[in-house]
Amino acid sequence: MKSLRHAVALLLPALLAFAAGAALLVFSIGRRVVTPRGRVADTEILAVDTGAQTVELTRNLDTELPGRYGLFTTGTYGYVKLGAVLSADAGRVRRKLLTKIEPGAKIDRAAGFSGWYYTSPSELHLPWEPVLIGAPAGPCPAWLFPAECSTWVIQVHGRGVTRAECLRAVPVFHALGLPALVVSYRNDGEAPRSRGGSYALGASEWRDVDAAIAYALRHGAERVLLMGWSMGGAIALQTAVSSGHRDAIAGLVLDSPVVDWRSVLKFQARQSGIVDPLPALAMNALSSRLTARLSGSETAIPFDRLDMVARADELSVPILLLHSEDDGFVPADASHALAEARPDLVTMPRFTGARHTKIWNYDQTGWTAAIEEWSRANGFSASA
């Protein structure tokens, strides 16, 4: 009996230490999900030829993509625009520079590959003005691209980025005669910070977008289209089913959207080498009032409410769903499931090869045509 008690006495601290370590790991995973983070350096600049105006990058699934992209750098240049792939081997890819790099410019090796392309509204050479949206989070800065039509487009950017992500879509809507309002929302680095400073994955951010709808209605809009990119898609969907201005929402355009967070987070966990059951435990911790704050969230994350496949019957407006089959970050499964659940509402043209939020970059012609055709078919253009 003494030996048993002795063994238990030795084992109990080890078990408690293991349980504490596992809990800390689960909470750490949760924090990674809801904590806003800066841009990650995901590629390396291997060489810059200022004579030929080319750059060599480490090769990966993004840097080898055809099309026009951008590169966040440090040193003399902050953001560099990239053109066509000129050559590639197993480890490196050489691309044309569309931003002129002067001889002697200092550019650090660490860089972030981006689909933004545009970083400022002035680059579009369209009329625009900065405005402030009086949102529940506080005054949220936005860019307004005016036009005469009473149908406005309100664009919502994704997680870990800012509203510049949305600029690629402004010209196509401008050509259709639609005003565009490109908005920010709480904790995105431009809009005010909430008390806890964490993402709610769309469960709270939609209120700031709802305020943008109210702004549009006060300034001449009669109806609005919501366009959401990645997590912005989740926010747009939550706005569509929760807004007090729901009757004014006429349609949704979703680019690489998060339709169901559980499937996305499980996929991303696998990609990061995080094994079951840790992803499920982290989501359980985030969804519980008792443990949400330990996981970095201000409030419990309502994953059931954020599952728009399960809530598909609550949707009531036309939806254009743009999602590459090999997105690589937000899998297209839930988008297909939503399209299957609501074939009466969802139009989902097929795109492959484009990766996450990079369909415009990879296939600008196909991406633009999909938006133009859908908009005209549903009466969302000044000429309709």
Secondary structure as UniProt FT lines:
FT   HELIX           2..34
FT   STRAND          43..49
FT   TURN            50..53
FT   STRAND          54..58
FT   TURN            61..64
FT   STRAND          69..72
FT   STRAND          79..88
FT   STRAND          92..97
FT   TURN            103..104
FT   STRAND          110..114
FT   HELIX           121..124
FT   STRAND          129..135
FT   TURN            136..137
FT   STRAND          138..145
FT   STRAND          151..156
FT   TURN            159..160
FT   HELIX           163..169
FT   HELIX           170..175
FT   TURN            176..177
FT   STRAND          180..183
FT   TURN            186..187
FT   TURN            201..205
FT   HELIX           206..218
FT   TURN            219..220
FT   STRAND          223..229
FT   HELIX           231..242
FT   TURN            244..245
FT   HELIX           246..248
FT   STRAND          249..255
FT   HELIX           261..271
FT   TURN            272..273
FT   TURN            276..277
FT   HELIX           278..287
FT   TURN            289..292
FT   HELIX           293..295
FT   TURN            303..306
FT   TURN            308..311
FT   HELIX           312..314
FT   STRAND          319..322
FT   TURN            325..326
FT   HELIX           333..341
FT   TURN            343..345
FT   STRAND          346..347
FT   TURN            356..357
FT   HELIX           359..362
FT   HELIX           364..377
FT   TURN            378..379
FT   TURN            382..383
//
